[in-house]
Amino acid sequence: MIENREVWLEAVFEAEGGWSNHPEDSGHETMMGITLATFREWRGEEDATAEALRCITKGECGEIYLSRYWNAVRGDQLPSGLDIYAADFAVNSGPGRAAVELQKLLGVKVDTFIAEKTIAAIRAKPTMPLLLDYHQARMDFLTGLTKWPTFGRGWTNRCNKVLALARDKVDHKPTLTEMASSKIVKGAAVGVAAATTVVVSTPASQWEQVWGTISGVLDQIPGLAGGLPDALHSAEPGVRATIDQAQQNAALPGLAGHISALVMLGSAIYTIWRRYRQFSKGMK
């Protein structure tokens, strides 16, 4: 959506920072996330220097981002929320990769280019579950990169922040039916199954006891018994918020309250499991 351009740009500038020249970053010299190679192509100056890049204005950087990344993923035509996430994915990993992972989820031809058929497939799906699956696909891609041990923590923080922003921009909250179609919720089924008996038989007033039981199970996972490792810290606020919401949902009358609470609780358990998986892959 056109209305989300400026919000997205500010998020990109916040994530990218100022001047950088990390020895393990394939982009080498960058200013506000713009690499020297991109800068040279944009200006048509093959001999443009790193010093010239240092002097680039925020306004010109914004023009580059809109032209090479936002427009490349057709940001103006994507649903609110998904536009922000896809464009950030494009900045971080390239427009081609951002398109490929989205097209895989949609089951359309994978050609690295978001065109009319891809957009039609996007509009045919509820935005929230597609966004959640897209986030998971992005994390799966990133954790498989050889540079994950070096940049994994930063990538994870960035993806979580842009996901939170994107979710706020989605036009509506997902229904239980929509959530059930998402891989990230389906994946929670394992954790939910282990807790179902306890949850459905426990009054809403005793949900703290339920969380204590679940915490005891999680403590048996190697690496968690001594406290949450750094790799899990970014998940903690969201997990606690999910548990709080689950408690509120459980207080609803009848079976609906417990079903809603189970979905929320399962999502929290799955989030913890995903962070632990990332930790076990080398993010310290």
C-alpha positions as CSV (number, residue, x, y, z in Angstrom):
1,M,0.0,0.0,0.0
2,I,1.2,3.5,-0.9
3,E,0.3,4.7,2.6
4,N,2.9,2.4,4.2
5,R,5.9,3.7,2.2
6,E,7.1,6.2,4.8
7,V,6.5,3.8,7.8
8,W,8.6,1.2,6.0
9,L,11.4,3.6,5.1
10,E,11.8,4.7,8.7
11,A,11.9,1.1,9.8
12,V,14.6,0.3,7.3
13,F,16.7,3.4,8.3
14,E,16.4,2.3,12.0
15,A,17.5,-1.2,11.2
16,E,20.4,-0.3,8.9
17,G,22.0,2.5,10.9
18,G,24.8,4.6,9.5
19,W,28.2,3.8,8.1
20,S,29.4,0.1,8.2
21,N,32.2,-1.9,6.7
22,H,32.0,-5.3,8.5
23,P,34.7,-7.7,7.3
24,E,32.3,-10.6,6.9
25,D,29.5,-8.5,5.3
26,S,29.5,-9.2,1.5
27,G,28.2,-5.7,1.0
28,H,31.4,-4.2,2.4
29,E,31.1,-0.4,2.6
30,T,27.6,0.6,3.3
31,M,25.9,3.9,4.3
32,M,22.3,3.6,5.8
33,G,22.2,0.1,4.3
34,I,23.2,1.3,0.8
35,T,26.3,-0.6,-0.5
36,L,29.0,1.0,-2.6
37,A,28.1,-1.2,-5.5
38,T,24.4,-0.2,-5.4
39,F,25.4,3.5,-5.0
40,R,27.6,3.3,-8.1
41,E,24.9,1.6,-10.2
42,W,22.3,4.1,-9.0
43,R,24.4,7.1,-10.0
44,G,25.9,5.5,-13.0
45,E,29.4,6.3,-11.7
46,E,31.6,3.2,-11.8
47,D,34.4,5.1,-10.0
48,A,32.3,6.6,-7.2
49,T,34.2,6.5,-4.0
50,A,33.4,5.2,-0.5
51,E,33.8,8.8,0.7
52,A,31.1,9.9,-1.8
53,L,28.9,7.2,-0.4
54,R,29.5,8.5,3.1
55,C,28.0,11.8,2.0
56,I,24.8,10.4,0.6
57,T,21.7,12.1,1.9
58,K,18.8,10.3,3.6
59,G,16.5,11.5,0.9
60,E,18.6,9.9,-1.8
61,C,18.8,6.7,0.2
62,G,15.0,6.7,0.4
63,E,14.8,7.1,-3.4
64,I,17.1,4.1,-3.8
65,Y,15.1,2.0,-1.4
66,L,11.8,2.8,-3.0
67,S,13.0,2.2,-6.5
68,R,15.1,-0.9,-6.0
69,Y,13.3,-2.7,-3.2
70,W,9.8,-1.4,-2.5
71,N,8.9,-1.2,-6.2
72,A,10.7,-4.5,-7.0
73,V,8.3,-6.4,-4.7
74,R,5.3,-4.3,-5.9
75,G,4.8,-2.8,-2.5
76,D,2.1,-0.4,-3.5
77,Q,-0.1,-3.3,-4.7
78,L,0.5,-5.7,-1.7
79,P,-1.9,-5.9,1.2
80,S,-1.1,-3.7,4.2
81,G,1.5,-5.4,6.4
82,L,2.7,-7.9,3.9
83,D,4.0,-5.0,1.8
84,I,6.3,-3.9,4.7
85,Y,7.6,-7.4,5.4
86,A,8.3,-8.2,1.8
87,A,10.1,-5.0,1.1
88,D,12.3,-5.4,4.2
89,F,13.0,-9.0,3.2
90,A,14.1,-7.6,-0.2
91,V,16.5,-5.1,1.4
92,N,18.0,-7.8,3.7
93,S,18.3,-10.7,1.2
94,G,17.5,-9.3,-2.2
95,P,14.2,-8.8,-4.1
96,G,14.6,-12.1,-5.9
97,R,14.8,-14.1,-2.7
98,A,11.9,-12.2,-1.2
99,A,9.8,-13.1,-4.2
100,V,10.9,-16.7,-4.3
101,E,9.9,-17.4,-0.7
102,L,6.5,-15.8,-1.1
103,Q,5.9,-17.6,-4.4
104,K,6.7,-21.0,-2.8
105,L,4.1,-20.3,-0.1
106,L,1.5,-19.4,-2.7
107,G,2.1,-22.4,-4.9
108,V,2.6,-20.2,-8.0
109,K,5.4,-20.3,-10.6
110,V,8.7,-19.4,-8.9
111,D,10.4,-16.9,-11.1
112,T,11.8,-14.3,-8.7
113,F,9.4,-11.7,-10.0
114,I,6.2,-10.5,-8.3
115,A,3.8,-9.9,-11.1
116,E,0.0,-10.1,-11.6
117,K,-0.5,-13.8,-11.0
118,T,1.5,-13.7,-7.8
119,I,-0.4,-10.6,-6.6
120,A,-3.7,-12.3,-7.5
121,A,-2.7,-15.4,-5.4
122,I,-1.7,-13.1,-2.5
123,R,-5.1,-11.3,-2.6
124,A,-6.9,-14.7,-2.6
125,K,-5.5,-15.5,0.8
126,P,-6.0,-14.1,4.3
127,T,-3.1,-11.7,5.0
128,M,-2.3,-12.7,8.6
129,P,-1.6,-16.4,8.2
130,L,0.3,-15.7,5.0
131,L,2.4,-13.1,6.8
132,L,3.2,-15.6,9.6
133,D,4.2,-18.3,7.1
134,Y,6.3,-15.8,5.2
135,H,8.1,-14.8,8.4
136,Q,8.8,-18.5,9.1
137,A,10.1,-19.1,5.6
138,R,12.4,-16.1,6.0
139,M,13.8,-17.4,9.3
140,D,14.3,-20.9,7.8
141,F,16.2,-19.3,4.9
142,L,18.4,-17.2,7.2
143,T,19.2,-20.0,9.6
144,G,20.5,-22.1,6.7
145,L,23.1,-19.5,5.7
146,T,26.7,-20.0,6.5
147,K,26.9,-16.5,8.1
148,W,24.1,-17.2,10.6
149,P,26.5,-17.7,13.5
150,T,27.9,-14.1,12.9
151,F,24.8,-12.2,12.0
152,G,22.0,-14.5,13.3
153,R,21.1,-12.5,16.4
154,G,20.9,-9.2,14.4
155,W,18.8,-10.9,11.7
156,T,16.4,-12.4,14.2
157,N,15.9,-9.1,16.0
158,R,15.3,-7.3,12.7
159,C,12.8,-9.9,11.5
160,N,10.9,-9.9,14.8
161,K,10.7,-6.1,14.8
162,V,9.5,-5.8,11.2
163,L,7.0,-8.7,11.8
164,A,5.5,-6.7,14.8
165,L,5.2,-3.6,12.6
166,A,3.7,-5.6,9.8
167,R,1.2,-7.3,12.0
168,D,0.0,-3.9,13.3
169,K,-0.7,-2.8,9.8
170,V,-2.7,-5.9,8.8
171,D,-6.3,-4.7,8.3
172,H,-7.9,-7.2,10.6
173,K,-7.1,-9.7,13.3
174,P,-7.1,-13.3,12.2
175,T,-10.0,-15.6,13.0
176,L,-9.3,-19.1,14.5
177,T,-10.1,-20.5,11.0
178,E,-7.4,-18.3,9.4
179,M,-4.9,-19.1,12.1
180,A,-5.5,-22.8,11.7
181,S,-4.4,-22.6,8.0
182,S,-1.0,-21.2,9.0
183,K,2.1,-23.4,9.3
184,I,3.2,-21.6,12.4
185,V,0.0,-22.5,14.2
186,K,0.0,-26.1,12.8
187,G,3.5,-26.5,14.1
188,A,2.2,-25.6,17.5
189,A,0.1,-28.7,17.6
190,V,2.9,-30.8,19.0
191,G,3.2,-28.6,22.0
192,V,-0.5,-28.2,22.4
193,A,-1.1,-31.9,22.4
194,A,1.2,-32.4,25.4
195,A,-0.7,-29.7,27.4
196,T,-4.2,-30.4,26.2
197,T,-5.3,-32.7,29.0
198,V,-4.1,-30.4,31.7
199,V,-5.5,-27.3,30.1
200,V,-9.0,-28.5,29.3
201,S,-9.5,-29.8,32.8
202,T,-8.2,-26.7,34.6
203,P,-10.5,-23.8,35.6
204,A,-9.6,-20.4,34.1
205,S,-8.6,-19.2,37.6
206,Q,-5.8,-21.7,37.7
207,W,-4.0,-20.8,34.5
208,E,-0.9,-19.7,36.4
209,Q,-0.7,-23.4,37.5
210,V,-1.0,-24.5,33.9
211,W,1.9,-22.2,32.9
212,G,3.9,-23.6,35.8
213,T,3.3,-27.1,34.4
214,I,4.3,-26.1,30.9
215,S,7.4,-24.3,32.2
216,G,8.4,-27.4,34.0
217,V,8.2,-29.3,30.7
218,L,10.3,-26.7,28.9
219,D,12.9,-26.8,31.7
220,Q,13.7,-30.4,30.6
221,I,14.9,-29.2,27.2
222,P,18.8,-29.2,27.2
223,G,20.0,-25.6,27.4
224,L,16.9,-24.2,29.0
225,A,17.2,-25.7,32.5
226,G,19.8,-23.0,33.4
227,G,17.6,-20.2,32.2
228,L,16.8,-18.8,28.8
229,P,19.9,-18.4,26.6
230,D,20.4,-15.1,24.8
231,A,18.9,-16.5,21.6
232,L,15.5,-16.8,23.3
233,H,15.4,-13.3,24.9
234,S,13.8,-11.7,21.9
235,A,10.9,-14.1,22.1
236,E,10.2,-13.7,25.8
237,P,8.0,-10.5,25.7
238,G,5.9,-11.9,22.9
239,V,5.5,-15.2,24.7
240,R,4.4,-13.6,27.9
241,A,1.9,-11.5,26.0
242,T,0.6,-14.6,24.4
243,I,0.2,-16.4,27.7
244,D,-1.6,-13.4,29.2
245,Q,-4.0,-13.4,26.2
246,A,-4.5,-17.2,26.6
247,Q,-5.5,-16.6,30.2
248,Q,-8.1,-14.0,29.1
249,N,-9.4,-16.3,26.4
250,A,-9.7,-19.2,28.8
251,A,-12.0,-17.1,30.9
252,L,-14.5,-17.0,28.1
253,P,-17.6,-19.2,28.7
254,G,-17.8,-22.8,27.4
255,L,-15.5,-24.7,25.1
256,A,-14.8,-21.7,22.8
257,G,-12.7,-20.1,25.6
258,H,-10.5,-23.2,26.0
259,I,-10.1,-23.7,22.2
260,S,-9.0,-20.1,21.8
261,A,-6.6,-20.4,24.8
262,L,-5.1,-23.6,23.4
263,V,-4.3,-21.9,20.1
264,M,-2.6,-19.0,21.8
265,L,-0.7,-21.2,24.2
266,G,0.4,-23.5,21.4
267,S,1.7,-20.5,19.5
268,A,3.7,-19.5,22.5
269,I,5.2,-23.0,22.9
270,Y,6.1,-23.1,19.3
271,T,7.8,-19.7,19.5
272,I,10.0,-21.0,22.3
273,W,10.8,-24.1,20.3
274,R,11.8,-22.1,17.3
275,R,14.1,-19.9,19.3
276,Y,15.7,-22.9,20.8
277,R,16.2,-24.5,17.4
278,Q,17.9,-21.3,16.3
279,F,20.1,-21.4,19.4
280,S,21.1,-25.0,18.7
281,K,22.1,-24.0,15.2
282,G,24.8,-21.8,16.5
283,M,23.4,-18.4,17.6
284,K,25.0,-17.7,21.0
